[in-house]
Amino acid sequence: MRTYPHPLDYVAGLKYAAVDRSLGIEYTPSPETFVVEELVDLESLGFNREKGDYLVLRVVKSRVETLKAVEDVARRLNVPPSNVHILGLKDKNATTISHFFVKASLVNPHLFPLEAKGLYVEALGFVKKKPTMSALHGNRFKVILDVDRDGLFESLKELVREIYLRGLPSYYGYQRFGVRRYNTHLLGKLFLIGREDLFAHLLLGELFPRENVEVSVRRLSRYFRGLAYEQYYIKFRVDYASNMLAKKTRGILVDAYASYLYNLLLNRVVESRGYESLDAEFPMPGCLNAVDMYSEIFKSEGVPLSIAHRLPCFERHGLFRPKNNRVYYERGRLIYEFELEPGLYATVVLRELFKEKLMFKD
């Protein structure tokens, strides 16, 4: 069984691959090569095209972070960002189609469509109920390959079949931690243990080899214009700033650290019980029944068990399989289409297909 097939595995806690081989070609997710569509059951929320308590927005974006899109939409509608409800974060380097929900009484539906760089927003109608995660059925993904190579179609079909038969570890994927500045979980850890000094250095001063050179120079020069989280952080007093940033990011920092711990747990399960043992439910580190499972992991991380109550608690299956897999040609391009349930990461699938040849743009 192949271990650490991608460089980012070492910082994100992913270790084991389901299959040894890969397609042997480079692939870079981008708005031109990677499409994500949110699958939402609007009917369960009481969808109506004419009236309802919440306006439903269809948001198509590319090269824009989800929270940045939320802030942009909120500003244009003149409402606080907290009044824009979403059902999940979507990739920046992709074409993504998702849904935002805003209290109908706060918005003039005739303002739409809205357009900005990398962003298109249209009103679909209304729902009666406040959206909850139960309405999210998952996401549909399209991986688009322009490579013309003999046998690639059959190789892709066979690899997809192997992945389905074996299943994949339900690791949290790279975007949970960051692919350029892979520090989201580290910031969460430092926030939890109250190390504001290290938190500030990691956020404002630490340089990462995969980061854009221009951004690195700005960081060295302490010029944070255009760096949203850094600008927000330095507005607050030093003993208060990380708490405010944690609130602004809607719990992402703490959740990322919990995700990292869960990835480490899956590695321990494989090593102690075998790969097939992943086919079971495993608790997140905030659960009371998780103490024994995570005690050695907490110890190796150098964090006290007392922080566990601040981490999320729910069960997550240790193995998953992409659903509704299709491999086909469209307009001369080879396409792999699949669906994942909520909380599962397409980058874990891409990692299996491309291994070390999975690339990420600046």
N, C-alpha and C positions, 0 to 999 in steps of 0.2 A: 504494500500500500504506500503510495507516494505521499511524502510529507512536505509541507511548506512549498507548494508549487508556484507561489507568486510572492514577490518581495514584500508586499504589504501584509502578508500573512503574519509576519513576525511582530508587527506592531498592533494588529487587530485581533490577535489571539486565534486565528484560524490555523489549523495544523494539517488535518487529514483530507485527502482527496478520495473520492469514491472509486475513480478509475485512473489508471496510470497514464494512458495515452491522451493526446489532444489532437486538435485539427491541424496543428503545425503552421498556422498562419497568424499574422498580427491582426488584432481587432481593437479599434478605439471607439468606445461609445461616444456618440455625438448626436446633435439634432437630425443629422442626415442618415445616421446608421442605427439609431435606437429610438423606439417609440414606446411610450408607456401610456396606457389608457385605464383610468380608474373605472371599476365596475361597481356602480351604486344602484341599489334597489330603491328608486325614487317612489315607486308605488307604495312601498311599506311606510313611507313618510306622509302619504296622502297627497300625492302630486296632483296639481291642477294648473292648467295654463293661464287661468284668469285671476285667481285669488288664493290667498293663504297667508300664514303668519310669517313665513320666511321666503325670501326671494332666492331662487336657485341660479347660480352663475356657472356657466361652462367656461373654464379657463384653459386656454392653450398657451403654453409658454415654451421658450427655449433659451438656454444660457442665462436663466434667471433662477435664483434660489427661491424656494417656496415662501419662506418668511419675508423675503424682499418683495415678492409678488403680493403677499397679504398687505404689507405696509403701503405698497403703491396703490392697490385697489382701495384700501381704507382712506388714503389721502384724497383720492379722486372723488370718493363718495362722501367725504367729510364726516367720517365716523371713526371712532377709536379702533385700532387693529384688533383689540380683544372682542369686538363685535362681529368680526369676520370669522366664521367657523369653518374649519377644514377637517378632512378625515384622514390626513396623512401627508407626510413630506414627499416630494417627488424630486427626481434627479435634476441637477442643473444642466448637465451636458447630455440632454436628450430633448426630444419633442414630447411634451407631456400634456395629457388631457385630463383635467380633474374638475372637481366641483367645490365652489365656495358657497356658503350660505350666510345671508345677512337678514336681520329683522326687517320685514317688509315695510313697517311704519317709518323706518329711518331712511329709506332709499326711494328715489324717483326711478321707476323702471324704464322710463323713456330716455334715460341717460345713455343707454346701451345701444350699440356695442361701444366698448372702450378699446382703444389701441395705443400701445406704447412699444418701445423697442423690445422685441422678444416676447411680447405679451398681447394676447387678444382675448377679450372678455365679452361674452354675450349672455343675455338673460334667457333662461329656458322656460321659466314659469315659477310656480310657488309650491311649497309643501306646508302641511298643517302643523307638523311636529318639528321640534328642535332636532336637528340631525344628531345621531349617535353612531358609534362605531358598528352597531349591529346592522346598519344599512349598507356598510361596505362589504362587498362580496369578494374583493380582491383586485388584482390588476392584470391586464393583458399586455404582453410585451411582444415587440417585433425586433428581431435582430436582423439587420440588413447587410448582406455581404456582396460586394462588387467584385470579389476575386474570381477570376476565371481559371480554374484549375481542374484538370481531368480527375474524376473520381471524388471531387469534393462533396457533391450531392449525396452520394452513397455513404461516404465517410461520416457526414453530418447525421444522416438518418440512423446509422449504426450506433454512433456515440449517444445520440438522444435516446435510443432504445436501451443501451446499457445503463444510462443514468436513471431512466425510469425503473428498470428492473432492480437496481441496487439501492436507489434512493440516495439522497444527499443529506449530510449533517445540516441541521437547521441553524447554522451559524448566523449571527448578525453580520451583514455585509459591510464592505469597506466604507460606503457612504455614511454609515452610522458614526464613523470615527473621523472621516475626512481623508481624501486621497492625496491632497497636497500638504496641508497642515494636519497631520493625523494626531490631533491632540484633544478632541472633544471629550473622550473618556478620561484622559489625564486631567483635564480641567475639572471634570466632575469629581474625580478622586480628591483633588486638592481642595475643592469647595467643601466636600464632606468632612475632611479632617481639619478644616479651618486653617489651612496654610495660605493665607492671603498673599504673603510675600512671594511664594513660589508660583501661585496662581498668576499674579501680575507679571512676573518674569516670563512665564510660559506663554501667556497671551500676547504680551507687548514686545518682548525682546527675543525670545527663542527663534532661531532660524531652522528651517527644515530643507533638506537637500532637494525635495521635489517641488518646492514653492517657486512661483514665478520670480525671476531675477529682479524685475522692477519693484515688485512688492517687497522683496527682501531688502532692497536698498532703502525703500521708504521706512521700513521697520527699523533698520539700523540708524536712520536719520531721525527717528522719533517723529515722523511725519505721517499721521494716521488718516489723513483725508482719503475718503473712499473705502476705508476699512470699517464697516458698520459697527461690528461688535467692539472693536478697539476704541473707536470714538465714543461709543456709548459708555464704556467702562470708565474712561478717564474723566467723565463728567461728575463722578461721585467720589465721596471721601473714601479713603483707603480701607477703612474697616467695614464699608458698606457696599463697595462696588461689585464684588463677586456675587453677593446676594441679589442685587438688582439685575445683573446680567443673567443669572440663573432664572429669574422670573421672566425676563424679556424673552429668553429662548424657550419658554414654556416647558421647562423640566428636561430639555434635551441633554444637558450636561450630565445630570445624575443618571438619567436613563441610559446614556451611552456607557457609563461606567458599569452599570448593572449588566448591560449587554456584553461587555468585555468579560466580566466574571462568568457569565453563562457560557460564552465560547470556551473559556478555560475548563469549565465543568465538562463540556462535551468531550474535550480532549482526554480528560481523566477517565471518563466512562469508556472510551475506546481502548485506552491503555490497560484498564483494570478488568474489563468484562468482554471486550471485543466489539467490532463495528456493529454487528447485528443488535447489540444491546441498546443502540440509540433509538430503536423502534419502541419507545415508551415515553411517558410524560415525565418531565423534569421541572422542578420549581425554580423560579427566579430567586435571587439571593435575599430578597426581602421577606420571604415566607418563613414562618416559625419552624416548619418541618424541614427547612433547608439547612439548618445550622450545621448538622453533622457533615452534609455533603460539601459545604463550602468552607469549613473551618480551616483546612489546610491551605486552601486558596487564599483566604483572608490573611493567613499567617505569612504566606510567601509574598503577598502584596504589601505586607507591613501596615495593615489597617486593622483597627479594633473591630471586633464583632458587634460592638455597640452601635455602629453606624447602620447595621442591617435594617433596622426599623425605618430608616429613611429611604430605602430602596424599594422598588416595586415588587409586588407579590402576585404572581399568577403562574399557571403551569403552561409549558410550551413543549410540544412534541419534538423529540430529538432528531427525527428523520422526516424528510418531506420529498414529494415527487411533483415535478411540474405537471400540470393538467392540460388537456386539450392540445397536445403537441401537434404541430403541423410543420412540415418541411416542404417548400414549394418554390417555384419560380414565379416572379411577377415583374413584368417589364424588363426582362433580362437580368434581374438581380435574384440571388438566392436568399430566401427568407426563412428564418426559424421563428415560429410564433408559438407562444405558450402562455399559460395563466398560472398565477400563484395566489394562494389564499392571503388574507391580510397578515402583515407582520413578517412575511417571508421576503427574501432579498434576491433579486435577479442577478446581482453581481456574484452570488454563490454559484448560480448556474453558469454564468459567463466564465468564471474561474475554472470550472470543470471542462468547458469546451476549449479554452485557449491557454490555460495554465499561465506560464510566465510571459506569453505573448499578448496578454490582455493589457492594453495601454490606456493611459488617461491623458487628456490634453491639459495644457496650462489653463 
